Amino acid sequence: MSRRKLTSDEIDLWRKVAARAHRMHPEQTSHEGPQPKPKPVKTVRPRLADFEVGIAARGPAPRNDLMPAISDRIASAPVKMDKKAFMKLKRGKLVPEGKIDLHGMTLDQAHPALTGFILRAQGQGKRLVLVITGKGKSKHDDGPIPVRRGVLKHQVPQWLVMPPLAGAVLQVAEAHLRHGGTGAYYVYLRRH
C-alpha cells in the first residue's frame, strides 16, 4: 500500500491549524521536520585473555585416591637401619637368609604363617628375610567401591609394623627385581 500525495487544499488547511496551535513546552527548542537518526557509537571492547579451565586454581588438582600406593608409602618411610646397608639392600646386593612364600594363602592363613616365620628367623639370628606376597590377581570388579589389587601385598606391610612383629622388624623395603620386585618385600630384622 503506497502513500498518496497531499493536495494543495490539504496543505493549506494544515498550515492554518499549525499557526493556531500553541506549544506545550515552549522552553524546548522546536525542530522542523524529522530529525536524522543518531549514528551508533562504536565501543571498542577490550580483548579478553585466552581462557583456560583451571588457570586460576591453586596447586595441582586434588586426587581422588586419598591413600598413596603401597610402594610409595614404603619408599617414603624413614630409614632406620645403616644407610650403607640399606643402599645395598635396595640394589639387590644383599642375599636374604630366609624366605617365605605366601602365594595362594588367605589372610587367615598368611598372618599366623608370617608371624611365626619372622619370630623364628629373629630367634635364629637372621638379619634379612624375604617375604613373597605376589602382585595379586587382576579381576574385573564392577562394584561401587574399588578394591586394590593384591590383598596380601597391601596387608603384609601393615602386619610387619604392628605387634608382635613391630619389635622384631627394623626396616621393610620393596624387593629388587632379582628377588621378586614389587611382589616381594625385604624385611630387615633387629638383633635378638
N, C-alpha and C positions, 0 to 999 in steps of 0.2 A: 504494500500500500504506500503510495507516494504522497507527499505533502503538496497541497495546492498553493499557488501564489496568492498573496493578498491583493485585493483590488484597491484602486486609489481611494474609493469611498471608505473602505475599512481602515486604511492607513490614516485618513483624516480624522475619523472617529476616535481612533486610538490616541492620536496626539491631543485631542480635546480632553479626553479622560485623564491622560497623563499630566496635563497642565493644571487641572483642578485638584489633583491628588496631593496630599501632604506627606512628607516623610515621617516615618515612625520614630526614627533615631537620627535627628539632624546632625548630631556631633560626629557621626561616621561619614567618611568621605564617600561620595557616590561614585559608582563605577558605571561607565557607559558600555553597554554591550557585554557579551560574555567574555570572561577572563580566560586566558590560556591555562591549561593545567600546569602546575609547577613540575619542573623536571625532578625526577627522583635523584636523591643524593646517594651516590655510591659510597658505601662504607667499606673500608678495607679491613677484612678480618685478619687478626694475627694468625700466622701459621702455627698450628699446634705441633708439639713434638711427636715423633713417632710413638705410637702406643704399643706397649709390650706387656702381656699379662705377668703380674708379679714383680714388675720393675721396682715398686716401692716397698716390697716385702723385705723384712729384715732377716738376714741369715738364711740358711738352707731351709727348704721345705720340710715340715715335720714328717717323720716316717711313721708308718702305722705299726711297725714292729717295735714294741717298747723294750723288749729284751734283746740284747745283741746275740749274735750267733755264739755257739759254744766255743768255737775256735778262737773267736775274738776275746771272749771272757777269759779263757785260759792264757792266751798270749799276753793279755794286759795285766795279769796277776803279777804282783811283785816277786822278784827273785829272792828266795830265802836261802838258797844254797850257794856254794862257791861259784862266782861268776865264770871263772875259767872252766870249771867242770860243767857248768850249765851250757856254755857255748859248745863244748864237745858233745854234750848230750843232744843239743838241737841239730848239730851236723851229722848225727848218727855215728859218731866215733866211739862212743861208749857201748859196750856189749851188755845187754841185760843178763842178769844172773839167774833169772827165772821168768816164766811167763804163764799166764792163764788165758784160756780162750773161752769167752762167754757166748760164742755164736750159738744160736738156736735155743738159748735158755730164756725162760720167762723172768720177769722181775723178781718173783718169789724164789726162783731157783738161783738166780745170779747174785743176789745180795748176800746170802749166807756163804756162798762159794767164794766170793770176793773177800769178804771179811776174814774167813778162815785162811785164805791164801796169803793175804797181806800180813796178818799177825804171825803166821808160821814163818814167812820169809824174814820178817824182822827178828824173830826168835833165833833163826839160823844165822843171823849176822849179814844177810844180803843187803846191799845198798840200792841196787837198781833192778826193778822188775818191769815187765811189760804186761799190760792188761789189754787184751784184744777184744773189742766190742763189736767190730764190724761197722759198716756205714749205715746199715739199716735197709730194709726192703722199701722199694718205691711202690706205693699203692695208690690207686685212684680213690680219693676221698672227696665225696661231694657234699659233705656235711657243712653246717654253717660255721663251725669252729675249726680252724685249720689245725692239723696235727703235724708236729715236726717229724721228720724222717729220722729213724734210728732212736728208739726208746732207750736202749742201753747206752748208746753214745752220749745221750744227754743226762742220763741218770747217774752213771758211774762217777763223774767228777763231783757231783753233789755228795754221793756216799763217802768219797775219799776225804772230804773236809768236815764230815760230821762224826761225832763219837760213835764207836770206839776207834775208828780209823784215823781220826784227826791227830791223835797223839803219836801215831806211827809214821804218818806221811809228812815229809818235809816239802816236797815240790811235785806238782803234776804238770806235765807238758805233753803236747801232741807229738806223736812218734814221727821219726824220719821216714821217708818213703821206703827205705830198705827194711824197716821194721813194721810196716803196715800203714804208714801215712795217717790220714785222717780217721782211719778205722781202728786206731790203737793209741794207747797212752803210755808214756813213760811215767813210772811212779818212783820217785827217789825217796828212800826211807831214812828215818832217823837212826842213829846208832842206838843199839839196845842197851 
